[in-house]
């Protein structure tokens, strides 16, 4: 291939090789353990590259009846026929190279030549924003052979994000009441007295200047800033999300969902709860900002959050109108640290949702890059922003 990629990116061709070498994809339980009796027999894998479509299938249409894999183009012309054992051998070798790699790195010429031979010459093109691989399986529950799109998440590299930070995921709070503050007083509230000792990147410098901060200045923690604001007599009230589309996307789960997330972000910033999703749900159920009737132990917040996490993982993008249609129609394929592949299919939705709750947390993205985490004045009023980003552990 002649390219250098990170561990997550190299995991995509690894999934292709390993799936074809094993002929099936196991479902996982909520703890990411394979369910022995629940798996999906593989029929074909579709791959899109340089506007071309390649089909990887077994010569006799099933793994157990075949010794070779046939690679065809979109017109069913055979491009190569390669023994299944070669896929097993190369998947093991690629896995070892991914484990040993650091940063972005090339693979050995042995693996590169094999990938070229099976028409993997560059990164695959995603048909949609969430789908990384398209698989045709035999669905034993229905007897059908659906074409399913899966998102690939690898645990061989750094943790993946479930919901990426951006200006679209900023939540704006209005600071009401309190004594009037000068620009100098606002800056003193925002800034830590300690200065950076190392010059930041040009991009960070540009972001700092955009919001009126100097090169070596650093911000206080959000908790310190909010505590100082409250000491000046101000109350902190959720105002709105910065992006109207994201707000409406959230309202599809509940009309109060923007408020729920504003409470979650504020609680996390004030250290009222940890950033783990399980702890966040415990906190929000106790506070009950929407004043639901929880007397009969309805898991309202947990139910809605599970649906949000599911949709965010399979299709929802903050700045795009969410219609409820999944890009990853099959679900998730997880590359475990052991190299084992497991999946969460739509049919085992309960296990998938429990996995999402157990495996995600709120992460603080760059404050200067996304323009949040400091007090600012606009049209004579004071505001403060917090940002939402969800990452896998």
C-alpha positions in Angstrom: 0.0 0.0 0.0 2.9 2.3 0.7 1.0 4.2 3.3 1.3 4.8 7.0 -1.9 4.5 9.1 -2.7 4.4 12.8 -3.8 1.3 14.7 -7.5 2.1 14.3 -7.1 2.5 10.5 -5.0 -0.7 10.1 -7.7 -2.5 12.1 -10.1 -2.2 9.1 -8.1 -4.4 6.7 -7.4 -6.7 9.7 -11.2 -7.2 10.2 -11.5 -8.0 6.5 -8.8 -10.7 6.6 -9.9 -12.2 9.9 -13.6 -12.4 9.0 -12.8 -14.1 5.8 -10.4 -16.5 7.6 -13.0 -17.5 10.2 -16.2 -17.4 8.1 -18.4 -16.1 10.9 -18.9 -13.2 13.3 -19.8 -13.8 16.9 -22.3 -11.6 18.8 -21.1 -10.2 22.2 -22.8 -9.8 25.5 -22.8 -6.6 27.6 -19.2 -7.3 28.8 -17.8 -7.7 25.3 -17.5 -11.5 25.7 -18.5 -13.6 22.7 -21.8 -15.5 23.0 -20.8 -19.1 21.9 -24.1 -20.1 20.4 -24.9 -16.7 18.7 -23.0 -16.0 15.5 -23.6 -15.0 11.9 -22.2 -17.1 9.1 -20.5 -15.0 6.5 -21.4 -15.1 2.9 -19.7 -12.1 1.3 -17.9 -8.9 2.2 -18.3 -5.9 0.0 -15.5 -3.3 -0.2 -15.5 0.1 -1.9 -12.2 1.6 -3.1 -11.4 4.3 -5.6 -15.1 4.2 -6.7 -14.8 0.5 -7.4 -16.7 -2.3 -5.7 -15.0 -5.6 -4.8 -16.8 -8.7 -3.6 -15.0 -11.3 -1.4 -16.9 -14.6 -1.2 -16.3 -18.3 -0.8 -15.8 -20.3 -4.0 -18.6 -22.8 -3.0 -20.8 -20.1 -1.3 -20.0 -21.2 2.3 -17.0 -21.3 4.5 -17.2 -24.9 5.5 -17.6 -26.1 1.9 -14.7 -24.0 0.5 -10.9 -23.9 0.6 -10.6 -20.6 -1.5 -11.9 -17.1 -1.5 -12.9 -15.6 -4.8 -12.5 -11.9 -5.3 -14.7 -10.4 -8.0 -15.5 -6.9 -9.4 -18.9 -5.3 -9.7 -19.5 -7.2 -13.0 -18.7 -10.6 -11.3 -15.4 -10.9 -13.1 -12.9 -13.0 -11.1 -9.9 -10.9 -10.1 -8.2 -13.4 -7.8 -8.7 -16.8 -6.1 -6.7 -17.2 -2.9 -6.7 -20.0 -0.2 -8.5 -19.3 3.0 -5.5 -20.4 4.9 -3.5 -17.5 3.5 -6.1 -15.1 4.9 -5.7 -16.8 8.3 -1.9 -16.6 8.2 -1.8 -12.9 7.1 -4.5 -11.8 9.6 -2.3 -13.2 12.4 0.8 -11.4 11.0 -1.1 -8.1 10.5 -2.4 -8.3 14.1 1.1 -8.7 15.5 2.3 -5.7 13.4 -0.6 -3.6 14.6 0.2 -4.4 18.2 3.8 -3.5 17.8 3.2 -0.3 15.8 3.4 3.2 17.2 1.7 6.4 16.0 1.2 6.0 12.2 3.3 3.3 10.7 3.6 1.2 7.5 3.2 -2.6 7.4 5.8 -5.1 6.3 6.2 -5.7 2.5 4.9 -9.2 3.1 1.5 -7.9 4.3 1.5 -5.0 1.8 2.0 -7.4 -1.1 -0.9 -9.6 0.1 -3.2 -6.6 0.5 -2.3 -5.5 -3.0 -3.1 -9.0 -4.3 -6.6 -8.9 -2.7 -7.3 -5.4 -4.2 -6.7 -3.5 -0.9 -4.5 -0.7 -2.2 -5.7 2.2 -0.2 -8.1 3.1 2.6 -11.7 1.9 1.9 -14.3 4.5 1.0 -17.1 4.7 3.4 -20.5 4.5 1.7 -21.9 6.4 4.7 -20.6 8.4 7.6 -20.7 5.5 10.2 -20.3 2.4 8.1 -16.8 0.9 7.8 -17.5 -2.5 6.3 -20.4 -4.1 4.5 -21.1 -7.8 5.1 -23.7 -10.2 3.7 -24.5 -12.8 6.3 -26.9 -15.7 6.7 -29.4 -14.7 9.3 -30.5 -17.9 10.9 -33.4 -16.1 12.7 -35.1 -15.1 9.5 -33.4 -17.3 6.9 -32.6 -14.2 4.9 -29.2 -13.0 3.7 -29.2 -9.2 4.4 -26.5 -6.8 3.4 -25.4 -5.1 6.7 -23.2 -2.1 7.3 -21.0 -2.3 10.5 -19.0 0.4 12.2 -15.6 -0.9 13.3 -14.2 0.1 16.7 -10.7 -1.2 17.6 -9.3 -1.6 21.1 -5.8 -2.0 19.6 -5.1 1.7 19.6 -6.5 4.7 21.5 -10.1 4.8 22.6 -12.5 5.8 19.9 -15.1 8.6 20.2 -18.8 7.9 20.1 -19.8 11.5 19.7 -17.2 14.0 18.5 -16.8 17.5 20.0 -17.4 20.6 17.9 -19.0 24.0 18.1 -22.2 22.0 17.4 -22.0 20.2 20.8 -21.6 23.4 22.9 -24.2 24.2 25.5 -24.6 27.8 26.5 -25.4 29.0 30.0 -26.5 32.5 30.9 -25.1 34.1 34.1 -27.9 36.0 35.8 -27.9 38.5 38.7 -24.7 39.4 40.5 -22.6 42.5 40.5 -21.5 44.0 37.2 -18.1 42.8 36.1 -15.5 44.7 34.0 -13.6 43.0 31.2 -10.5 42.8 33.4 -12.5 41.1 36.2 -13.9 38.6 33.8 -10.4 37.8 32.5 -9.1 37.4 36.1 -11.9 34.9 36.8 -11.1 32.9 33.7 -7.3 32.8 34.0 -5.1 30.6 36.1 -2.2 32.5 37.6 0.3 29.9 36.3 1.6 30.6 32.8 2.6 28.1 30.1 6.3 27.4 30.0 6.2 26.0 26.4 4.9 27.9 23.4 1.7 26.3 22.1 1.1 25.4 18.4 0.2 28.1 15.9 -3.3 26.7 15.7 -3.8 27.0 19.5 -2.3 30.5 19.4 -4.8 31.6 16.7 -7.6 30.1 18.8 -6.5 31.9 21.9 -6.2 35.2 20.1 -9.7 34.7 18.7 -11.1 34.7 22.2 -8.9 37.5 23.5 -6.3 35.4 25.4 -2.5 35.7 25.2 -0.1 33.0 24.0 1.1 31.8 27.4 -2.2 32.2 29.4 -4.0 29.2 30.7 -7.6 28.8 31.9 -8.8 28.0 35.3 -10.8 24.7 35.6 -14.5 25.1 34.8 -15.3 24.3 38.5 -13.1 27.2 39.8 -14.6 29.6 37.2 -18.2 28.7 38.1 -17.5 28.8 41.8 -16.0 32.3 41.4 -19.0 33.4 39.4 -21.4 32.2 42.0 -19.4 34.0 44.7 -20.2 37.2 42.8 -23.9 36.6 43.2 -24.6 35.0 39.8 -26.8 32.1 39.1 -26.0 29.7 36.2 -29.0 29.0 34.0 -29.1 26.8 30.8 -29.8 29.1 27.9 -29.6 27.0 24.7 -27.4 24.7 22.6 -25.1 26.5 20.2 -26.4 24.5 17.3 -30.1 24.5 16.6 -30.0 21.2 14.6 -28.3 19.4 17.4 -30.9 20.8 19.9 -33.7 19.4 17.7 -31.9 16.1 17.3 -31.8 15.8 21.0 -35.5 16.7 21.3 -36.3 13.6 19.2 -35.4 11.6 22.2 -37.3 13.9 24.6 -38.3 17.5 24.4 -36.3 18.1 27.6 -33.2 16.3 26.5 -31.2 19.5 25.9 -31.9 20.4 29.5 -30.9 16.9 30.7 -27.5 17.2 28.9 -27.0 20.7 30.2 -27.5 19.4 33.8 -25.1 16.5 33.1 -22.4 18.7 31.8 -22.8 21.2 34.6 -22.6 18.3 37.2 -19.6 16.9 35.6 -17.8 20.3 35.5 -18.7 20.9 39.2 -17.4 17.3 40.1 -20.9 16.3 41.4 -20.4 13.0 39.6 -17.6 11.3 37.7 -17.4 11.4 33.9 -18.4 7.7 33.6 -21.8 7.2 31.9 -22.9 4.8 34.6 -22.3 7.4 37.3 -23.8 10.2 35.3 -27.0 8.2 34.9 -27.1 7.5 38.7 -26.7 11.3 39.3 -29.3 12.5 36.8 -31.9 9.9 38.1 -31.4 11.2 41.6 -31.6 14.9 40.6 -34.5 14.3 38.2 -34.3 17.7 36.5 -37.4 17.0 34.4 -39.5 16.2 37.4 -40.7 12.9 36.0 -42.8 10.6 38.2 -40.1 8.0 39.2 -42.1 6.6 42.1 -42.8 3.4 40.3 -39.1 3.0 39.3 -39.5 3.7 35.7 -35.9 4.0 34.2 -36.9 7.0 32.1 -33.5 8.7 32.0 -31.6 5.5 31.4 -34.0 4.4 28.7 -33.6 7.7 26.8 -29.9 7.8 27.2 -29.5 4.3 25.9 -31.4 5.2 22.8 -29.3 8.4 22.4 -26.0 6.4 22.7 -27.3 3.8 20.3 -28.3 6.3 17.7 -25.1 8.4 18.1 -23.1 5.2 17.5 -25.0 4.1 14.4 -25.9 7.2 12.6 -26.7 10.4 14.5 -24.3 13.3 13.8 -24.7 16.5 15.9 -24.8 19.0 13.0 -26.9 17.0 10.6 -30.7 16.5 10.7 -31.3 13.2 12.3 -34.1 11.2 10.6 -33.7 8.0 12.7 -32.2 6.1 9.8 -29.0 4.1 10.7 -25.9 4.2 8.5 -24.4 1.2 10.3 -27.4 -1.0 9.7 -25.8 -4.1 11.2 -24.2 -2.6 14.3 -20.7 -2.6 15.7 -17.7 -4.8 15.2 -15.2 -4.6 18.0 -11.6 -5.6 17.6 -10.6 -6.7 21.1 -7.1 -6.4 22.5 -6.7 -10.2 22.0 -7.4 -9.8 18.3 -10.8 -11.5 18.6 -13.7 -10.0 16.7 -17.2 -9.7 18.2 -20.2 -7.7 17.2 -23.3 -6.1 18.5 -26.1 -6.7 16.0 -29.4 -4.9 16.1 -30.9 -8.2 17.2 -28.9 -8.1 20.4 -29.8 -4.5 21.1 -30.1 -4.9 24.9 -26.6 -6.2 25.2 -25.3 -3.4 22.9 -27.0 -0.7 24.9 -25.7 -2.1 28.2 -22.2 -2.2 26.7 -22.5 1.5 25.6 -23.5 2.6 29.1 -20.7 0.6 30.7 -18.0 1.6 28.2 -18.4 5.3 27.6 -17.5 8.5 29.4 -17.6 12.3 28.9 -14.3 13.7 27.7 -13.2 17.3 27.9 -12.2 18.4 24.4 -9.9 21.4 23.7 -11.4 24.5 25.2 -9.8 27.1 23.0 -10.4 25.0 19.8 -14.1 24.7 20.5 -14.6 28.0 22.3 -16.0 27.0 25.6 -15.0 26.8 29.3 -14.7 30.6 30.0 -16.9 33.5 30.8 -17.6 35.9 28.0 -19.8 38.9 27.4 -22.3 39.2 24.5 -24.7 42.1 24.0 -24.1 43.3 27.6 -24.9 39.9 29.1 -22.6 37.2 30.5 -22.4 33.6 29.3 -20.5 30.4 29.8 -20.3 27.3 27.6 -19.7 23.6 28.2 -19.0 21.0 25.6 -20.3 17.5 25.0 -18.0 14.8 23.8 -18.5 11.0 24.4 -15.6 8.6 24.2 -15.2 4.9 24.7 -13.0 3.7 27.6 
